[in-house]
Amino acid sequence: MSVDASVTDGNTSVSLGLIVTELVINALKHAFPENRSGKIVVDYRSHGPNWTLSISDNGVGMPAPSEGVKPGLGTNIIEALAKSLDSEIKVASANPGTAISVVHAQLAVVPVARIV
C-alpha cells in the first residue's frame, strides 16, 4: 500500500475504503486462480482537490467483455460509490494483470484579473 499524507472527510474516506475492499476482493477471487501467487498494490495520491485511487494486480488479467454478461454486485457498488464521489473509473491492462483507477479530477479555479 502506498499513500500520500493528504486528508479526506469522513464520507469520502468511507467510500474509498469500500471501493478498496471491493476491488481487492475481486482481485483475490479472479486474478489468481488455482492458488496462483501474485501481488495487489493499492495507491492513493492527491494534488489539491484532485485525487486518484489505484488498485492493480499482476494476475491473469480481465477477460474480454462478453455480450450478455452483466456486471456483478461488486461492480455496481464500485460504480455507485465512484459516482457519489464525482469520480471516474478507468480500467487498463497492467501487462500482466489489471489496473483499476478511480479518478476525481476537478479543475482548479484561477482568479482572473479584471481589466478596467
C-alpha positions in Angstrom: 0.0 0.0 0.0 1.2 3.4 -0.9 -0.5 6.7 0.2 0.4 10.3 0.5 -0.2 12.5 3.6 -3.4 14.0 2.4 -6.6 14.0 4.4 -10.2 13.5 3.3 -13.5 14.0 5.0 -15.3 11.1 6.7 -17.8 10.3 4.0 -15.1 10.3 1.3 -12.9 8.0 3.4 -15.6 5.5 4.0 -16.5 5.4 0.3 -12.8 5.0 -0.7 -12.4 2.2 1.9 -15.4 0.4 0.5 -14.0 0.7 -3.1 -10.6 -0.7 -2.0 -12.4 -3.6 -0.2 -14.4 -4.5 -3.3 -11.5 -4.2 -5.7 -9.1 -6.2 -3.5 -11.7 -8.9 -3.0 -12.3 -9.0 -6.8 -8.6 -9.3 -7.4 -8.3 -12.1 -4.9 -11.2 -14.0 -6.4 -10.4 -13.6 -10.1 -6.8 -12.6 -10.7 -5.1 -15.5 -9.1 -6.9 -18.8 -10.0 -5.8 -22.2 -8.7 -3.8 -20.7 -5.8 -1.6 -18.7 -8.1 0.6 -16.3 -6.2 0.7 -12.7 -7.0 0.7 -9.1 -5.8 -2.0 -6.5 -5.3 -1.0 -2.8 -5.0 -3.2 -0.1 -3.5 -2.1 3.5 -4.2 -3.7 6.9 -3.3 -2.4 10.2 -4.4 -3.9 13.7 -4.3 -3.0 17.1 -5.5 -5.2 19.9 -4.3 -8.9 18.9 -5.0 -7.7 16.1 -7.4 -7.1 12.6 -6.3 -6.5 9.1 -7.7 -7.1 5.8 -6.0 -5.5 2.8 -7.9 -5.6 -0.9 -7.3 -3.5 -3.1 -9.5 -2.5 -6.7 -9.6 -0.1 -8.9 -11.6 -2.7 -11.7 -12.1 -4.2 -13.3 -15.2 -5.9 -10.1 -16.4 -9.6 -9.4 -17.2 -11.3 -11.5 -19.9 -12.6 -9.7 -23.0 -16.1 -8.3 -22.5 -18.8 -10.9 -23.4 -22.2 -10.0 -24.9 -25.0 -10.7 -22.4 -22.7 -10.8 -19.4 -24.0 -8.4 -16.7 -21.7 -6.8 -14.1 -21.8 -8.3 -10.6 -22.9 -6.7 -7.4 -19.4 -5.6 -6.6 -19.0 -3.7 -9.9 -22.4 -2.0 -9.3 -21.3 -1.0 -5.8 -18.0 0.4 -7.1 -19.7 2.4 -9.8 -22.3 3.8 -7.4 -19.6 4.8 -4.9 -17.4 6.4 -7.7 -20.4 8.4 -8.9 -21.2 9.6 -5.4 -17.6 10.8 -5.2 -18.0 12.6 -8.6 -15.2 10.5 -10.0 -14.4 8.3 -13.0 -13.4 4.6 -13.1 -10.6 3.7 -15.5 -9.7 0.1 -16.3 -6.5 -0.9 -18.0 -4.3 -3.9 -18.6 -1.2 -3.9 -16.4 0.6 -6.5 -18.5 0.4 -8.8 -16.6 -2.8 -8.2 -14.6 -5.3 -5.4 -14.3 -5.1 -1.8 -13.1 -8.3 0.0 -11.9 -8.2 3.7 -11.0 -10.9 5.9 -9.5 -10.1 9.4 -10.5 -11.5 12.6 -9.1 -10.3 15.4 -11.4 -11.6 18.9 -10.6 -10.3 21.9 -12.5 -8.7 24.5 -10.2 -10.4 27.8 -10.2 -7.9 30.5 -11.3 -8.8 34.1 -10.4 -9.0 36.3 -13.4 -7.8 40.0 -13.1 -10.5 42.5 -14.1 -9.5 44.9 -16.8 -10.9 48.4 -16.1 
